[in-house]
Every structure is written in structure tokens, then in C-alpha cells.
């Protein structure tokens, strides 16, 4: 599974690129106590008991040259594969580039590879005009034009993080803090920290919809449209309140996850795909060659008496194998055949392993394709449901306006007043902040499971989850003040005037009997509660809200209604759909 990808162009002298990259590769191997000097071109060699390495070169007719090294390691965590490709195009107008991939087990959180950090330290590397490496300070307003061009460059492939400032805090201290926040984005995205003057110049250049406020970090996705104020909503802002309140490691992981997902989801440039095919052909040819190789004709040989004495004792056996007289030539021929057989066997094993890898990759792609199709279908149905609800709401609003027009002044009915919108979270860190402050609806589950939904969110789930909290909060208040009595299901069907609600079609009052009677499925739905609710501090939560339909993820919110005892509703789980009889 691909865990990390670095793809950058380098501005260094063309003649030095391969040498500098090879030096960093060998230094990295030695740091890992691997035998860097054992690398040989055209063959896979052992670098340690748990590691192998290979090296291949390609020189093309136009003068382009490429180097690829593949390092395979195995440890208690699983199999890891590091592939470094260096390319120096033959045409002087095309920049050299580096491509580093790390494949590893899907269950282990992979950090920034040390080799990636080393390469970025010695190379002047960028992607689409965006400097990669640790966050760069921009002191002067004169430097802003290049940054603005990079931000709005339609060919930019990676994220750009831009942090603003003002004179209230020492700039050096803020720069260090932003670098800590972006430490998991090295090689995956660009990072810039603007001085107060540069912040003002940047905001003047990009406009109000894309501005970066002091002590905030804004994520600019590819495809920025500065002349479209609505486009600003796509580019998230990490505000000062969050930066001050949340631990650095949590924010760093969130920003790193965004950068990693963007880098891994972006297709490789055509030049890299072309070079990748060339190396695949080189490997395939080297594996097939031993299968086609016939033993060379054995030349006449002179054998001294010592060799002859060793041949004589086994002459009888050899004559049976050879089917005739034993001669030196025929023995050497037999040796050549044995060597060819050993090479063919090794090639066959390598080909089988390569085919097995391709089959596993193909199956993974096939499953991902099926899941994406399911997610697309679910999203389309979700959108259709929302459109129906919106149309129904508009119809109801018109009906109420007609009724009111009979008893009130028309101008008061048909004029839209200024509306104070309720705070709705834009991301999962903000959602978690709101959940933590909720009193009548208490969350007892795992916050990390909630945050992990950010990996799959199509852009609306965090707001929907908070809508459920608002609905349950109003439900508890209505029960408490006596304006309503009944279950949550009844509340959704007959919501009191002025109270928040949620689609009753997206609510399940309980799990099915089949789920409740299957031990392992039932256990998955038992979540923490205070001892005032249950002495065991755990209770089954079958009631749940369907936040969205999205393939195997399809997030759900499970809760327990204890409003008539403790005066609260307890939410024990927010996360991907739990297993049921269909997914088990």
C-alpha cells in the first residue's frame, strides 16, 4: 500500500543531481545498518538478513538518463518497499526530478521517510513553483507576487499552507510554531509563513475571499479561483483559537493527513509514468533472459591429473546421466546446464513474485473501483434526498407565508429579514470542540474515531453530525420543560414548533433482532456511559442516526436516551458503519 510519495523538480546543476541523490541514498542505507556498497546494477542483492536492494540505469536516445533504486525490508511490522527514481532529461529546458515512493502495511501510520528529509535538505526542490521542505518565511512584500502565482497556478498539484502574522508576536517564534504544525507535511506540500508586511501584501493581492488572517494557517487546494469569492470556502482555515487550544501533535497529524491524501491522490506526471514503464521493461527483460539462455558450446578443455582423479570415482554415475562416455566437455556441458537451470529457477521465482504483486495490486484497484462506484451512487442518492427535503421545505415555507399573509402585513411576510446563522463546524477539529461543550447531549466515545472521518468526508458530514446534536439537545429541552413527551422517533415525526429536527428517514430507533442476537455484533454496539446510567459504565446503544450513505464507510451516530432518569442523551459512537450481517 502506498504510504508516502514525494515528486519534485530540482533546480540544482544537472551534472550533480544523480551524484547528490546517490550519496543521500547510500548515507540513508548506512544509517539503517544496511550494506550500501553491496548494491549492484541489474540485480537484486542482499543488504542484510532482512533487506535487499536493486539498482538500474536507463539512458535514452535523446540523452535523458534515469536511475532507480528499490530497497525492500521486512520487520515485525510487515514488508516495506522504498523506491527512489532520479531523472535528468536530455533537453536543457526540462528540469531534473526526484520521485520517492514508500509502500508499507496499511495498519501502520507511516511518518515522513528520513530519505525524503535528507533529499530535501540538499536539493533546491519544488513542485509547480511551490518550495518543498520545511515552511519558508517570506519577509518582504516584494516576494509576494511569486507566492500568489504559485497559489493560483492551475497546474499546481499539491497543497500550499500559508500562515499570516502581525506585530503582536515575535515572528521567529511564530515561524518555529508553524514549522512544528507542518512537520508531517514535509515533501507533501508547500509551507510559507508571512511577515506582517507580507501578510498585508498577500491579502491585498488575493482579495477578501482568500485572505489569510494573522496567527492563522490557510490550506490552499489546487485550482484556486481568486476572482470567485465562493471559491474561498474550499480552502480551509486553521484559526488562532484552535492553534492555541489544541495540542500541536494533533494539529500536525491533521494537516499531515490532508497533505498526504492530496499527494497520493494526484496522478503522476506523464514523464514519470513514461520512465516507470522503461524500468518495468528493464526488470521484465532481466527476468526473462535466463529462461531463453542456452548453454554455450563447450570449448576443448585441458584437465590436469588432479581434476581427472576427482572425475573418475563418479564416472559411472555420470555416464548413466549423460547416456554415454564421460568426457570433460560433457561434464562442463552438464555444469552449464545446471547453472542455466538455477538461473531459470531464480528468474521463475522472481517472475512469480512480480506477477503475484501485480495481481494483488490489480485486486486492490478493482475493490477500490467498486467501492468508489458504490460511494458515488450513495452520494447521488444522498444529494437527491437533500434536494427533495429542500423542495419540501420551500413548499412548506410558501404555504405558511400564504397563511400568514391573511393576518399580517404582506411586506412583513415576503421580506426576508436578516438571519443570524447558527455556528456549524467546517471540519472535525471544530466539530470535536463543539461536542466537548455540549451538556445535554454528552459524548462518551472515542474522539479519534470522530476525527478519522475527515479521511472520507465529502464535505458535509461534520455539519450533519452537529445537526443531530442540535436535534437531540432540543429534544432534551422539550422533555425537560414539558412541552413534549415521547421518544426521539416520535419527536422527529412531530417536532414542536421552533425546535431543531433531523430527517426521520435517517433515524433507526433500534438495531434489528438479528444484530442484537449475534454476540459479536451486539458487543460492537456497547459503549461507555456514566455509572449513574448503568453500574457497569457500559450499555448497548442500538438507536442511531444515519449521517450519510457512502459505501462501506457510511457514518453512523449511536446514542442512548436517558432523558427521563439523568436528563441527558449519551452519544457513544460517531464513526464508520459498524459491522452487520451483510458486512460481517
N, C-alpha and C positions, 0 to 999 in steps of 0.2 A: 504494500500500500504506500502510495506517495505521501510523504510526511513533510517535505520541505523542497522548495525549488527557488534557486537563485538564477536569474538570467539578466546579465548586464553587459553593456558595451564598455570598452575601456579606451581611455584617451592616451595611454602610455605609448612609448615608441614601439613600433610594430616588431622590430627585431628583438625586443626584450620580453615580449608578452609570454611566449612559451617557456622561456628560461625562468622567469619570475614565478609563473604558476607552478612549474615543476618543482622549484625549490620549496614552495609552500606545501605542496603535496608531500614531498619527502620529509620535510620537517614535521608535518602532522602525523605521518606514519611512525616516525621515531618517537614522538610524544606518546603514542599508543603502544610503544614497545613492539612494533612490527618491523620486520626486516625490509626496509625500503630499498636497500641495494639489491634485493633478490628480484625485483621487477625486471621482466624481460619482454621485449616486444614480440607480439604474435603468439604468446602462450600464457596460460593461467598457471601461476606458481604459488607455492605455499609461502606465506609471510609469517605464519605462526601456526600453532596447533589448531587454532580456532579461526584462522583467516587466510584468504587467498587474494591474489591480485593479478590484474592483467593490464597490458599496455598495447595500444595500437596507434599507428600513424596513417594519415591519408594525405597524399599530395596529388592535386588535380592539375589538369592541363592548363588552366588559367593562372597557375601559380599559387592558388589557395592551398593552405596546409592546415591540418587539424590533428589534434592529439586527444586521445580518450583513455582514461584510466578507470577501471572498475575494481573497487575493493569490496569484498564480501566477508562479513564477520558473523559469527554465531556465539551467543552467550545465553545466560539463563532467561533473558527476556525474549529471545527469539532470533530471527535472521534479519540482518541489516545489510543494505547494499548502497554504497556511495559511488556515484558516477560523476566524474569531472570531465567536461569537454572544453577544449580550448580551440578557437578557430581564428586564423589570421587570413582574411580574404585576399585574393590576388590583386584586386582593384584597390588602388590607394584611397579612393573616396569612401570605401566601405570600412567601417571601424571593426577592429578585432572584438571578439566577445567571449564571455565565460558562461558556462552553463553547469550548474551543480544540482544534482538530484539526490535526495536521501529517501530510500524506501525502507520501511520497517513495520513492525507489528502495529495493528490498528488500536490495540488496547493500551499502548504506552504513549504518554504525552511526550512528544519529541521537542527538544529545545532547539535553539539556533546552533547548527553544527560549528564546531571550532574551526574547521577548514574554511567555512564561509566567512567567519570573522577575520581569519588570517588573510584571505584573499582581498577582502575589502580594505584591510589596513594598508596593503602595499600597492593597490591599484587605484587609479582615479576612475571610479566606476559609476555609471549612471544608466538609467532606463528611461527612454523617452524624455531626456533632458532633466530627469529627477535624480539628484545625487543620492546614492545608496550608502549605507553605513549608519553611524550614529547621527542623531539630529544635529543639523548645522545651524549656527547662528547667522542671522542677517542683520548687520548693524546699520547700514546706510540705506536711505530711501532710494538711492540711485540703483541699488541692486534688485529692487522690487520687480522691475519690468521682466527680467528673466524668469522669476518665480511665477508671475502671473501668466506668462506664456506657457510655462510647463504645466500649470494647473489647468488651463483651458485647452491644452494640446489635444486634439481629437484622437491622436494615435497613442496617447499615454495608456499604459497597460496596468499600472499598479496604483495603489492608494498613495495619497500625499497627506501627511499630517502637518498642519500649520498652527503654531501656538502664538498668541498675541501677548503683549505686555504693556505696562505703563510705568511711570517713575516710582510707584509706591513700594516696589520690592526690588532689591538688588538683582540686576539682570543675570549675573553669574549664577546666583542661587537658583533662579527660575530655570536657567538653561540646564543645570545639573538635574533638577527635578524632572523636567520634560524628558531628558535622556533616560532617566530611570523608567518613566512611564512607557517609553518606546523601546525598551531594551529587548523585547521579544519580537520586534519588527525589523531587526537588522537584516538587510538583504531582501526583505519582502516589500518594503515600502520606503518612500522618502519622508524625511522629517526636517522641519525648519522651525526655528524659534526667532521671532521678530523682536527687534528692539522697539522701544516706544515710538521712535520716528518711523521705523519701517512698518510698524503696525498701522499707523495713521495713513501712510502712503499706500499700503496694500488695500485697506478698506476703501480708500478713495478710488482705487483702480478697479476693484471688483464690484462695488456697489453694495447697497444695504442688504440685499437678499443673500449675499455670500460673505458678509463681513466676519472677521474674527475678533471677538472681544478680548480685552486684556484678561490674562490668567485663565484662558480657556484654550482648548485644543479642538480644532475642527478637522474632520476627516473628509477630504475631497475625493470622491469616487471618480473614475474615468467618465468622460463625456460631460464635463461642466458646461453649462449654458449661462454665461454671465448676463445675457440680455433677457433671461426668463426668470422673473422673481420667484415663481413657483418651484423652479429647479433647486432652489436653496434647501428645500425640505429633504432632498435626497442625501445631503451631506451633513452628517450628524455632528453635534457639538457636545463635547465633554465640558460641562460647566464648572465654574470655580467651586460651587458648593460641593459637588461630587469629588472634585480633586482634593479638597480639604478634608472631607469626611471619610472617604473610602480608603482602605489600605492600598498602598502603591502596588503590591503584588497582584491584587485583584484587578485593578485597572489595567496594569501591564498585560495581564493574561487576556483580558477582554480585547484590548487594542491589538495584541499579537494575533489573536484568533481571527479578527477581521482581516488583518493584513495577509495572514496565511491563506485564508479561504479565497481571497481575491487573487493571490498569486497562483494558487493551484488550479483555479477555475479558468484562468486566462490561457487560451491556446498559445502554443509556441510559435515564434516567427517562422516564416517559410524557410529561411536559411538554415535554422536549427533542425527543422524536420528533414530537410534535404541531407544535411550532414549525418543525421541519425540513421537514415536509410543506407548511406555509404558504409557506416561502421557495421550495420547489421549484415550487409553483403560481405564485408570482410570476415566477420565471425563465421557466417554460414560457409563461406568458401574454405576457411581453415578447418572447419569440422568435417566437410565432405571430402577434402583432398586425400586423407589417409584411406578412405574407402575405395578410391579409384587407383591407388598406388599399387603397382605390381612390383615384385622383387626384380631388381636389376639383374642382368645377366652376370653370372659369377665368373670373374676372370680366372685364368690359371693362377694357382697359388702355390707357393713353396711352403712346405711344412717341415719344421725341424723334427728331430727324433723324439724330443720330449713331448711335443704335441701328439705325435704318432702313437707313443706309448699310452697316452690317455684315451686315444680313439679306439685302440684295439680291444679293450675289455667290453666295450659296448657295441662292437661292430655287429655282433649277431642280432642284437635288438634293432639296431638302426637298419640293418638290411631288410628286416621284416617291415619296418615302417616305410622305407624308401622303395621296397619292392625290387631290389636289385643289389648290385655290388655297392659297397660303401667306398666312396671317394671323398677327397677333401672338398671338391667342388660341390658335390651333392649335400654334404654336411653344411657347408656355408649357405647353400641354397635353402636348406631347411631352416637355418638360423634367420635368414632374411624373411622367410615366410612367417616364422614365429613373431619376428619384430613387427611385420606388417599386420599380423593378427592382433597383437597387443595394441598397436596404434588404432586399428579399426575398432577394437572393443572400447578403447577410451573415447574415441570420437562418437561411437554409438551411444555411450552413456551420456556424453555431453549433449548430444542431439536430443536424446530422450528428455533430459532435464530442461533443455531450452523449449522443446515442444510442450512439456508439462507446464512450464511457466506461461507460455503463450495461451494455453488452454485455460489456465486459472485466470489469467488477465481477461480473456475473452468472456469467460463466465461471469466475472465480476462486472464487466461492462454491460453484459446482457441483463444482469439483475438490476444494475443501476438504471439502465434504459427503461426496464419495466416499471421500476419504482417511480422514475420521473414521469412516465406516461400516466401512472395512477395519480401522482400528485397533481399533474396538470388537469386531469379530469376532475379531481376533487376540488381544485381551486376554481375551476369553471362553474361547478355546481354551487360552490360557496358564494361565488360572485352573483350567480343567478338568484340565490336565496336573498342575498342582501338587496338586490335590485327590487325583488318582489316586496320586501319589507319597506324599502324606501317609497315605492309607489303606493303601498297601502297607507303609509304614514302621511303622504301628501294628500291622498284621498280623504283621510280622516280629518286632516287639518282644514281642507276646504269645506267639509261638511260642518265642522264646528264654527268656522268663520261665517257660513251662511246662517246658522242658528243664532250666533251672537249678533249678526247684523240686524236681526229683528228687534233686539232690545238695547242695542248700543249704537253709538255714532259710527257710521261706516268708516270715517277716517281713522278712528281708533282701532278698527278691526283689520283693515287692509294695509296699514303702515307697519313695516317691520321695525320693532324697537331695537335699541342696542342690546345685544345679548352678552352676558358675562359667561364665557365658556368655562366649564369645569376642567380642572387640571387632568390631563390624560397623559400617561407615560409614553415617551418616544422610544425608549429602549429598556432593556431588562434591569439594568442597574437602577434606573429611575423607578421602575416597577417595584423592585425589591425595597427601595426606600419608602414608597407609599405603603406597601404591605406591612412593613415594620411599624408604621404609625397607625395601622388600623386597630381599633379597640374592640368593637362589637363583633367583628369578623376576625378571628385570631388564626394566624398561620402557624402550624406546628410541624411543618415538613422541612425538607432539605432545600435550602436556598440555592445550592449549587445546581440542583436538578432544574430549578426555575431558570437560572442563568444560562444553562446549557441549551435551552430552547432557542437562544439567539442564533445558534448554528443553522437552524432550519427555518426561522421565521420569514414569512413572505412580506412582512412589514406591518401587519395589523394585529398580531396575536397579543402583544403586550397590552394594547388598549382594550381588547376584548376581555382579557383576564381581569383587568381593573374594573371593567363594566360589571362583571359578575360580583366582584367585591362590593361595588356600589349597590347592586340589586339586593344582595344579602344584608347589607348594612341597613337599607331602608326597610327591608322585611323585619329585621330585629326591632327597629324603632317602632314600626307599626304594631307589632305584637305587644311591645312594652307599653305604649301609650293607649292601647286598647282600641285603636282604630281598625284593627284587622285581627282575625283569629283563623288559624288554619295552617296547612302545610305550605312548604315552598312551592310545590306543584300548584296548589290552589291559588297562591299569591300570583304566580306567573300567568295563570288563566284569568284572574280577576284582580289586576293590580289597582290599588287605591289611587285616586286622583293625585297627581303631583309626585308620585313615587317612581323611582327608577325601576326598570324591569329588563328582562332578557328574554329572548325567544323561547317559548315553551317547547318548541320542536327540538331545541338543543339541550334539553334537560332530561335526565333519567332519574326518577325517584329512587331507584334501587337497581342492583345488578340482577341478572337472570338467575333463576333457580339452579341452572346448570353450573354457572360460575360459583355461586355460593356453596354448592355441594362438592366442588372439586377443591381439595385441601390446598394444593399449591397455588391455585388461582385466588382462593379466598385469602390466603396468607399475604399475598401481594397487596391486598387492599386493607390491611390492618395498619393503622398509622397512630402516631403519638397524640395523646390528649392529656390535660392536667389530671391529677389524681381526684380532683373534685368531680370530674366527669366519670372516671372509672378507676377503681383502686389499682388495676394493673397498669395504668397510664398508657394503655393502648386500646383501640376499639376499631371494629370493622366499619368502613365507610363505603357503602355501596352507592349512595346518591352521588351523582356527578353531573357536571356541565361539559358539553362537547364544544370546546373552544373553536376548533376548526377540523375539517376533514382534509387530511394531507398524507395520503399513503400510509405507510407503517408508523409515521410519527403521530399524526392526528392528535394534538394535545388535548388533555383532559384535566379537569379540576375536581377532585373528590373532597367531599365535606361531610360533617356530622352536625345535625341540627340539635342543639341542646338549649334552645332559647327558653323553654319552659322550666328549666332547672337552674342553669348558671347564667342565663340571659345572653348567651353568645352562640355563634355558629363557628365551628372549628374546621379549618381547611387543612387537611393532612397531606395533600399531594397536588402538585402542579407540574406536569411534565408529559412526556410521550405516552401514548395509549398503552395501558397495561395489557399484559397478555390475556387472551381469552381462548375459547375453544377453537376459534378459527386460526389464531396466530400461534397457538401453543405448539 
